[in-house]
Amino acid sequence: GQLLTFQPETGSISLNLNVTKNLFQALGGKLIVKQRPQQGEVMTVFLPLADLAKTPLPGIG
């Protein structure tokens, strides 16, 4: 299947689900997908919070 799909009528870009899961994993998080019969899918995203003490603020430093 395609890794990336562009829909010109809406201007949206869609990523393949495996690519999306790998992206979240690379960011230190995870994506959980649960299928609900006849209702679609529920996607839950977990991403780590940035350590604010180590994150430089824009325009400072």
Secondary structure, 3 states (H helix, E strand, C coil): CCCEEEECCCCEEEECHHHHHHHHHHCCCEEEEEEECCCEEEEEEECCCCCCCCCCCCCCC
